[in-house]
């Protein structure tokens, strides 16, 4: 299937409550839809798409850590049906929080629109929590608008390891977060394997990353994230996107390299080093491309991951 043919298929998809840019014939944001280029003639396109998408995981991402009282949390971002997850890999997402609250939002760059939430947990007896969801995140990206969620779960008592599900962007599929709490660690860190497709060779993994700037320790987050882009934010300074191939996006510059469990680059007079618990890439060292997005106004310092780079917006 050619890109033109795939674009024609994307035009057919309808998402009534989603901004029109998400329905254009090109990817609408640099954060969440893998573009699949499938071989074969147009006559075989339907079979090829069904065969390829049937093995795509419904999980777009996962993050975990500990709340202020030591409780472990885990948040999975999921799509139902799972074969539709490829539609959302270009959305720009960010997790944050401190003490007893967490937030998550997804943004569409062309329309400068974000959807997200804040959830606060109140400890109760017997490993239970009262969960209160606000249909807006606390953070606001400069120049973007936050759209309230259309379906906000009512306050509820959440027993240990019983999931709380929060619907995100309204669309033809269900895109939602599943949050779980536990008094004990969730166990083995899940392996972040790349999904099948033409961009699997660009997969990067951040496992328990630690950031050093100019030789000084700056940030550590107990997460395991993977994508064709990994990133970190620093409060008041913006966001740094890292990738092995900018795919024509001129905002990225070659600034360093990735070798095993170490990412190193120099940009704007500063040196950055990220050390991880597991290899970021498998194989020999590779050049690294970086984009410093100064317009990102994240209030928290954190790490994360995303889909493939999108060409610069015109």
C-alpha positions in Angstrom: 0.0 0.0 0.0 1.3 3.4 -0.9 1.2 6.4 1.4 -1.5 8.0 -0.8 -3.6 4.9 -0.5 -3.2 4.8 3.3 -4.1 8.5 3.4 -7.3 7.8 1.5 -8.1 5.1 4.1 -7.5 7.5 6.9 -9.8 10.0 5.4 -12.7 7.5 5.7 -12.2 7.2 9.5 -14.7 9.4 11.4 -14.2 10.8 14.9 -17.2 13.1 15.5 -16.0 14.9 18.6 -12.4 15.2 17.6 -10.9 18.3 16.0 -10.9 18.2 12.3 -7.1 18.2 12.1 -7.2 14.6 13.5 -9.0 13.6 10.4 -6.8 15.2 7.7 -5.0 13.1 5.2 -1.7 13.5 7.0 -0.8 12.8 10.6 -2.3 15.5 12.8 0.2 15.6 15.6 3.7 14.4 16.3 2.7 12.3 19.2 0.8 9.2 18.7 0.0 7.3 15.3 2.5 4.9 13.8 2.3 5.2 10.0 2.3 1.7 8.5 3.6 1.3 4.9 2.4 -2.2 3.8 3.5 -4.1 0.8 1.1 -5.5 -1.8 -1.4 -4.3 -4.4 -4.5 -2.3 -3.7 -6.6 -5.4 -4.1 -4.7 -7.0 -1.2 -4.6 -3.9 0.9 -7.6 -4.8 3.1 -6.1 -8.2 4.0 -2.6 -6.7 4.5 -4.0 -4.1 6.9 -6.0 -6.6 8.9 -3.1 -9.0 9.2 -0.7 -6.3 10.3 -3.0 -4.5 12.7 -4.1 -7.7 14.4 -0.8 -8.0 16.1 -0.7 -4.4 17.4 -0.9 -4.1 21.2 -3.9 -2.1 22.6 -1.4 -0.5 25.0 -0.1 2.8 23.9 2.0 3.4 27.0 2.5 2.7 30.7 4.0 4.6 33.5 4.3 3.9 37.2 5.9 5.1 40.4 4.8 5.9 44.0 2.4 8.3 45.5 3.4 10.6 48.4 2.4 8.0 51.1 4.5 5.3 49.4 1.6 3.6 47.6 2.6 2.2 44.2 0.6 3.3 41.1 0.5 2.1 37.5 -1.2 3.9 34.6 -1.7 2.1 31.3 -3.0 4.0 28.3 -5.1 1.7 26.2 -7.2 1.6 23.0 -10.2 -0.6 22.3 -10.2 -2.3 19.9 -6.5 -2.8 20.0 -6.1 -2.8 16.2 -7.0 0.9 16.3 -4.0 1.9 18.5 -1.9 2.9 15.4 -4.2 5.9 14.9 -3.1 7.6 18.1 0.7 7.3 18.1 1.2 10.9 17.0 -0.5 12.5 19.9 1.7 14.4 22.3 1.3 13.1 25.8 2.7 13.9 29.3 2.3 12.4 32.7 3.0 14.3 35.9 2.0 14.7 39.5 3.3 14.7 43.1 2.2 13.8 46.6 -1.3 12.2 46.2 -2.3 13.4 42.7 -1.5 12.4 39.2 -2.3 14.0 35.8 -2.1 12.9 32.2 -2.9 14.8 29.0 -2.7 14.3 25.3 -2.3 17.1 22.8 -3.0 17.7 19.2 -0.3 20.1 18.0 -1.9 21.5 14.8 -5.1 22.6 16.7 -3.2 23.3 19.9 -5.8 21.4 21.8 -5.2 19.1 24.9 -7.4 16.6 26.7 -6.6 15.2 30.1 -7.4 14.9 33.7 -6.2 15.2 37.3 -6.9 12.4 39.8 -6.5 12.8 43.6 -6.3 9.9 46.0 -7.4 10.1 49.6 -6.0 7.2 51.8 -8.7 5.3 53.7 -8.6 2.2 55.9 -7.9 -1.3 54.7 -5.7 -0.3 51.7 -8.6 1.7 50.1 -8.6 5.1 48.5 -11.2 7.7 47.6 -10.5 8.7 44.0 -11.7 12.1 42.7 -11.2 12.8 39.0 -11.1 16.4 37.6 -11.7 16.5 33.8 -8.8 18.9 33.3 -5.1 18.5 34.0 -3.4 21.0 36.3 -0.7 21.8 33.7 -1.5 24.0 30.8 0.9 24.1 27.8 1.6 27.7 26.7 -0.5 28.6 23.6 -2.7 25.5 24.0 -6.2 25.1 25.3 -7.4 22.3 27.6 -10.8 20.8 26.6 -12.7 19.2 29.6 -13.3 15.5 29.3 -16.8 14.6 28.2 -17.0 11.6 30.6 -15.6 12.1 34.1 -16.0 9.2 36.5 -17.7 10.2 39.8 -15.8 10.0 43.1 -15.5 6.4 44.2 -13.9 4.1 46.7 -11.0 2.3 45.1 -9.9 -1.0 46.7 -6.3 -2.1 46.2 -5.5 -3.2 42.6 -9.1 -2.5 41.4 -8.7 -0.5 38.2 -10.0 3.1 37.8 -10.6 3.8 34.1 -10.8 7.3 32.6 -11.8 7.9 29.0 -9.6 10.5 27.2 -10.2 11.8 23.6 -13.8 11.1 22.3 -13.5 9.2 19.0 -14.8 6.2 17.1 -12.7 3.9 19.4 -12.2 4.0 23.2 -9.0 5.7 24.2 -8.6 5.5 28.0 -6.3 5.3 31.0 -6.4 2.4 33.5 -5.0 3.3 36.9 -4.2 0.7 39.6 -2.9 1.2 43.2 -1.1 -1.3 45.3 0.7 -1.4 48.7 3.4 -3.6 47.1 5.4 -3.2 43.9 3.7 -4.4 40.8 6.6 -6.8 40.2 8.7 -7.3 37.2 9.3 -4.3 35.0 7.5 -5.0 31.7 9.7 -5.3 28.7 9.2 -2.4 26.3 9.4 -4.1 22.9 8.8 -2.2 19.7 5.5 -2.8 17.8 5.8 -4.4 14.4 6.1 -2.0 11.5 8.5 0.1 9.4 9.7 2.2 12.4 10.6 -0.6 14.9 14.3 0.0 14.2 13.9 3.5 15.8 12.7 2.1 19.1 14.2 3.6 22.3 13.7 2.4 25.8 14.0 4.4 29.0 14.2 2.1 32.1 14.7 3.9 35.4 16.5 6.9 33.8 18.7 9.3 35.6 19.6 12.7 34.1 22.8 14.6 34.6 23.4 18.1 33.3 26.9 19.4 33.1 28.0 16.5 35.3 25.4 17.3 38.0 22.6 15.0 38.9 19.2 16.6 38.0 16.4 14.1 37.6 15.4 10.5 38.3 12.1 8.8 37.6 11.2 5.1 38.3 9.5 4.3 35.0 10.0 2.2 31.9 8.9 3.9 28.7 9.5 3.2 25.0 8.9 4.8 21.7 10.6 6.2 18.6 10.9 9.4 20.7 11.9 9.6 24.3 11.8 12.9 26.1 12.3 14.8 29.4 11.0 18.1 30.7 12.5 20.6 33.1 10.2 23.1 34.9 10.4 26.5 33.2 12.9 25.3 30.6 10.8 23.2 28.1 11.1 19.8 26.7 13.8 17.8 25.0 12.8 15.2 22.4 15.4 12.6 21.5 15.2 10.3 18.4 17.5 8.2 16.2 15.9 9.6 13.0 14.0 12.9 12.7 12.4 11.6 9.5 12.8 15.0 7.8 11.8 17.1 10.8 14.2 20.1 10.6 13.6 21.0 14.3 15.9 18.2 15.3 19.7 18.5 15.2 22.3 15.9 15.5 23.8 16.5 19.0 25.2 13.3 20.4 24.9 9.5 20.5 23.3 6.5 22.3 25.5 3.7 23.4 24.0 0.8 25.4 22.6 2.2 28.6 23.9 5.7 28.1 22.5 8.7 26.1 24.9 11.7 25.7 24.5 15.0 23.9 25.5 18.6 23.9 23.1 21.3 23.0 23.1 25.1 23.5 26.3 25.0 25.5 25.1 22.3 28.0 26.1 18.7 28.2 23.4 16.1 29.0 23.8 12.5 30.1 21.1 9.9 30.8 21.9 6.6 32.4 19.4 3.8 32.4 19.0 0.4 34.0 18.4 -1.4 30.7 19.9 -0.8 27.2 18.3 2.1 25.4 19.1 0.5 22.1 20.4 -3.0 21.1 23.5 -3.1 19.0 26.3 -0.6 18.3 26.3 3.1 19.2 24.1 5.3 17.0 23.8 9.1 16.4 21.2 11.0 18.4 19.0 13.8 17.2 17.5 16.3 19.6 14.8 19.0 19.5 14.6 21.5 22.4 10.9 22.6 22.5 11.1 25.8 24.6 7.4 26.4 24.2 6.5 23.4 26.4 5.5 24.8 29.7 5.4 21.6 31.8 5.3 22.4 35.5 7.0 19.2 36.4 10.4 17.6 35.6 9.8 14.2 34.2 10.6 11.6 31.5 8.4 10.1 28.9 8.1 8.6 25.4 6.1 9.2 22.2 5.6 8.0 18.6 7.6 8.9 15.5 8.6 12.5 14.6 6.2 14.3 12.4 7.4 16.7 9.6 7.5 20.3 10.8 4.1 22.1 10.7 3.8 24.6 7.8 
